[in-house]
């Protein structure tokens, strides 16, 4: 059974930091690109960061320089370090694993940036 379980979401003040984690199981983690998607209220889900098995990394412009994606191929985990958070970063964050035409999703974790 494939599982992607996100954790680390919550309420944070603007300008502060938060780290999300994704624990993966049930598939060959080291062969999959891991990504984080953000879905703001009323908007479509969009990819904000991805890391390939070879650790090639891409970021959306909106998070470049503020967010850092990483993966631990021993622990089968991925993480997203978020700094300088702003209210527009609020929403649900989803962990994603992708290889060829296979895509797996976590259930999402809520992040709210508010004073």
C-alpha positions, 0 to 999 in steps of 0.5 A, a space after each residue: 500500500 502506497 502511503 505519503 503522510 505529511 506533517 508539520 503544518 499549522 498556524 504561523 505568524 508572517 515572517 516566521 518559518 515552518 518545516 513540512 515533512 513527508 513520510 513515504 512507504 509502499 513504493 521504491 522511493 529512490 526512483 521517484 521525483 518528490 515534490 510539494 504542491 500548494 493549494 491556496 483557498 479557491 485556487 488550483 493546486 500548483 507545484 512549488 518545489 521538486 527534487 529528482 532522485 539525483 537531487 536536481 531541484 526546481 522551485 516556483 518563482 513564488 518560493 525561490 530563495 525562501 523555501 528549501 526542498 530536501 530528501 532523505 533516501 535512507 529514511 524515505 522522507 522528503 521535507 520542505 523548509 519554509 522561511 519568510 512566510 507570508 499570508 499568501 503562502 497559506 493553504 494546503 500543502 501536498 506531498 507528491 511522488 512521481 515517476 513516468 505516469 505514476 503519481 501518488 499524493 498525500 492527504 495534505 497538511 494545512 498551513 495558515 500564515 496569519 498574525 
